[in-house]
Amino acid sequence: MDTATNAALDAVLNIYLNHFRRAGALTQSDDTTYTLLIRNIYNRTHDLTRTLDLFGTAMNKHAETWLKKIQSDASPEKLKKTMERLKKRALEEAMRNATSSSQPPAPSQTHGFRVLLFTDIVKSSELWELDTEGMTSALDEHGKRLKAFVDRHGGMVVKTIGDAFMVVFGEADTRTHAQIPMRLVYHAVGTAVDIQRDLSETPIMVRDRQLRIRLGIAYGDVAVETSTLQHCTNFKDYFGGVVNTASRMESVVSPVGGFAIAINDDMELAADVVRIIKDAAANVEIARYSTTCNTDTTNVMRRSMRLLGTKNVRCENVSSLKGVGEKSVVVVHM
């Protein structure tokens, strides 16, 4: 619970409790009970307005019970008006405290295994110039379809960057079972296949131009930062080499209409990727990004022919990945 929310709940609590204390309608035990209650309600709802409603209802019941105990002749109408005034004051004070926090909470950072997936639209600037209204509609349709596939495979859209999407797999499943990391990779690959196949079979058009994308995937240990951003108090963002690699897979390596996945020299994973896409009518090649192409190409070819049954092996200078280290990549043409 952040500082502003704590301040808002304390303000609400003080308004109600001070009123009942002055009326002699509150014991020390009641004080402790309601201090815990308001936070328990918020921890269940994570909604300040809903918390005020539920806590106000609890305080109404307290007032009714107390009046019966002292056999008061106060009318229900008078009690109702009093509680409505208290609720209005509590709401105003809660909002004042919620919006006047001196500083947002400092971002917290953890590390863990994640799979990152990046997409971007090919020649989007040309499409925007061609038909702004048509491109707006096309991008909206693309986003809806993409999110549906991401949801189906258990991923999460982190954010959009212009026409690009950043997606993460592994945020919803924090188990550490050995099979979980590779399962996340398979879900990311399945998402990539579904997205590209969908765009091929059911094209999204901007006038007479078909919307097409590149897509890149990478996996491994990433920094996960949780912070407050644009009123979202639990915004997660991702940093590190894996994020950079996934971005380069999309922008540098991926063919139009296909995708590229950095496999960290794991040729068994490469074989599994091929099995996943075997029904996607795709052609596969292995690309090695290295400073020593001749030696590496020979090694990669030997392993890839054994595990993948393909002779499509090429070597590229690692400098083209713009800061990302040596990688073996499965490149999928669809």
N, C-alpha and C positions, 0 to 999 in steps of 0.2 A: 504494500500500500504506500503510495507516494506521499510526500510532505503536504501537498495541497489538500488531498483527500482527508488525511488525518486532521488537518486544521478545520476543515469543513465539518467533519463528524463531531469534533470537540465543541465547535460553536453550537451546533444543534443540541447536543447533549446538555450544555450549560444553560441554554435558554429554558429547556423543559425542567431540568433538575432544580434550577434556581427558583422557578415559579412554584414548584411543589414544596421545596424547602420552606419558602416564606409562608406557605399555607399550612405548614406542619404536616404535610401529607406524604413525607418521605422518610424512611428509616435508613440507617447506614447500610443495611443489607440490600435495600432497594437500590440505593445509589450504586453499589457494586454490580448488581444484577443488570441495571440498564446501561452501565458503562460497557459491559461485555456484550449485551444484546445488540447495541447499534453496530458494533464492529462485526459481529457474527452475521447480521443481516447483510451488511455490505460485502462481506467475503463470499456470501452465497449469490448475491445479485450482480455485483460489480457495476451497480448503477446508482448514482447518488440520489436522483429523484425518486426511484423506487424505494430506496432505503428510507427516505424521509416519510413516504406514505406508510410503509409498514411500521416504522418506529412510532409515527404519530398515532396509528391505530392502537399500538400497545399502550401508549401513554393515555389515550382516551379510556381504555379499559381500566387502567390504574385509577384514573380520576373517578370513574363510576363506582368502583369498588370502595374507594376511600369515602366517598359521600355516603354510601350505604352504611359503612361502619360507624360514622359519626351521626347517622340519622339526620342528615342535612335535608332541608326542604328546598334546596336550590333546584330550580326548574331545569329540565333537560335542554330547553332552548338556551338558557343562560350558559350552561356548561358547554353546549355546542359552539356558541359564539366565542367563549373564552379559548377553547381548543383551536378554533379556526384562526384566531389572532396569534396564538402561539405558533401554529404551523406556518403562517405567513412570515412571522419574524424569523423562524428557524430556516425557512427556505431562502430568505433574503441574506441572512448571515452566512449560510452555507455557500451560496453562490459568490458572495464577497470574498470569503476565505479561499474558495476553490480557484478563483481567478487572480488572487493577489499573492500567490506563492513567490517568494523572493527569487528562487532559482529552480529550474526543472531538475529532476533527479539525475545524478551522474550516470552515464551509460555503464552497464555491467557487461563483462565479456567472459565467455567460456570458449572451450574448444571441443570439437567432436567430428565424427565421420559424417560427411554429407556428400550428396551428388548434386552438382550444379549444372543447369541446362540454360543456354542462351539461344534466343532466336532473333533474327532481324530480317526485315523485308528487303528484297533485292531492288535496287534503283528506286527507292521510295520517293526520293526528291523529284524524280521525273514524273512519278504518278501524282504527287501533290500538285505539280505544275500543270499536268494534263487535266485534272478534274478534282478540285478541292472537295466539293460536296460528295462526289463519288468515292473519293479516297477515304473521307471521313466515315461513310457508310461501310466501305469495305473493311476498314480497320476495326470498326465495331463488331462486324460479323466474324472477322478473324479472331478477335479477342474472346468472343463467346465460345467459339469452337475450341480454341486452344485451352481455355480454362476448363471446359468439360472433359477433355482428354487428361489434363493434369489432375483433376479431381478423381477421375476414374482410376488413375494409377497411384493415388495417395500422395501426390506432390502438393506444392504450395507456390502460387505466384508471389514472389517477393515484391517486385515492383516493375513498372514499365519505364523505359528510358527512350523517349521519343516513340519510334515504331517497334522498339525491341522489347522483349520480355526476358526477365530473369526469374528462373524457377528453381526451387530447391526440393530435394527428396531426402527425407530422414528427420524432418522436424517433428512429425507427428508420432514417430516410433523411436523411443529413446532406449529400447532394450539393447543389450550388448551381446546377444547371442551371435556366435561366429557367422551364421548364415545371413544375418540381417544385412550387413553392408553390401554383399553381392546381390541380394534380392533388390535392394534399392537401385543398384546399377541396372538391373534387368528392367525395373519399372521405368527408369529414365529412357532406356533404349526403346521400350515398348511405346512410350509416349511419343518419342521422335518418329517412329514408324507410323503411328496412328495419325499424327499431325500431317506429315508429308503425304501419306497415302490419301488422306481426306482432301487435301488441297488439289491433288492430282485428279481424283475421281469426281469431286464436286468443286470445280474451280470458283474462286471469287474474282470477279472481273471489275476492272476500272475502265469503263468504255470497252475498247477491244483488247485491253492488256490484262493478262492473267497475273494475279498476285502470287508471288513465289518467295520462298524464304530460304535462308541458310540456318543451320542449327549446329551447335557445339555442346559437347558433354565432357565433364571431367569429374573426378571423385578423389576423396582423401580427407585429411584432417584440415578443418577450416576454423577460423575465428568467428564466433557468433556473438554479435553485439546487440544487446537489448536496450532500447532507449525510448524517449518520448519524441514523436515526430508528428506534426500537424494533428494534434489532439489525440493521436494514438499513443497510449501509455505503455504498450508492449510491442513496439515495432522491432522486428528482428532484421538485421542486415548481416552480410557475410563478407569476410575479407581473407586475403592470403593468396598463395600461389595457385591453389586449386581454382579459385574464382578467375584469376588472370588466365589460366590455361583454358578454362571453358570458354572464355570470351575470345581467345585466339583461335580455338577450334572453329568457332562460328565465323569469325571475320576473315581468317587466313586460309583455313584448310577445307572447310565444308564446301562440297559442290552445291550448286543451285538445285533445290529440290531434294537434297539428300542430307547427310549429317556426318559429323566426325566425332569420334570419342577417343580421348587419350587413355591408353590402357596401362600406363606405367610399366611397360615391358612384361606384362602378364599375358603370355600367349594363350594360356588356358582360358582366360577371360575373353580373349579375342575369338577363340573357338566358340564359346558360349554366345557371344554377340552374333556370330554368323548363324548359329542355330535359331536364335530368336527371330532373325529377319529372313529365314529361309523361304517363307511364304510371301515375301513382299516384292518378289521379282526384282531384287536388287543385285547389283554387282559390287563386289568388295575388293578393296586393295589395302595393302599395308604401306604406310608412309613412315619413314624413319627420319626424324629431324635431328641432325647431328653435325658435329664439326669434323668427323672422320667417316665420310660416306662409304668409301670402298669396303672397309672392314665390317662396318655395321650392316651394310646392305647384304653382305654374304651371310652373316649370322641370322639376320631377320628372315632372309629368304629360306634358309635351311629349316628354321622352326615353322615358318608360316606354311611351307609346302606340306610339312608333316601334319600340322594341326588343322590347317584351313583348306588344304587342297587347292591353293591358288598360286599362280606365278606372278600375280600383279603386285610387285614390290618396287617401291621407288625410294630414293633418298633425297632429302632436301637440306639445304644449309639452315642450321638452327637459328641463324640471325633473323630469318623471316618471321619468326614467332615473336620478335620484339621484346626480348627480356625473359621469355619463358625458357627453361632449360631443355636439355635433350629429351625427346619423347618418341615413343612408338605410338602410332595412331591407326585405328581402323577407320577407313574412309568408305562411306556407303553411298553409292550412286543409285538413286531410285527413279 
